[in-house]
Amino acid sequence: MTTNISESFNAVLVKVRELPITAFVNEVRLLCQRWFQQRRTKANGCSSRMSTDVEKKLEERRDRAQTMDVICADQYTFDVVDGDRNYCVDMALWTCTCRKFQLDQLPCDHVLAVVRKTQYDPYDLCSLYYTREFWCETYRGVIQPIPHISSWVVPPPISTFQLNPPDVRTVAGRRRKRRLPSMGEELM
């Protein structure tokens, strides 16, 4: 598994990579149309304040936070004891020493332990980008369908223009199908 989005996208397109460029672009467009429609339907069907994945993550974190002890240092600063480790949570600065709160912009286990003992609303501590509204807005756009080439209206100067491929020297040997991994990287 990789976190590089281009590698993930390439893995999905392995079968269509050998198609002519126009067919390849059409397949990419159809794939994106399907993905947008699936995600738009899922987002519009969500009834909670946050996206479904974020709700699941918050629920898992809430469960883990149940076993933690919270010690109040002052109005905004808390010491959270998680097993044999202590974490400092500052609700005024929105920080936790585990740094997940700052990196994810989503309450970590320790912040949710503090929320359990205080009057904070956990949803107010989440980034707006995780809300259902932002999720729906992300997939609101539509990738327009393209009609068959026979129905296209092409102006005469463009239809008569002859475009030739560039002169390219072919390299001896068989063309590589897979990329070379970077130093220290393993391919699956």
Buried (B, 14 or more C-beta within 10 A) or exposed (E): EEEEEEEEEEEEEEEBEEEEEEEBEBBBBBBEBEEBEEBBEBBEEBEEBBBBEBBEBBEEBBEBBEEBEBEEEEEBBBBBBBEEEEBBBBBEEBBBBBEBBEEBBBBBBBBBBBBBBBEBEBBEBBEEEBBBEBBBEBBEEEBEEEEEEEEEEEEEEEEEEEEEEEEEEEEEEEEEEEEEEEEEEEEE
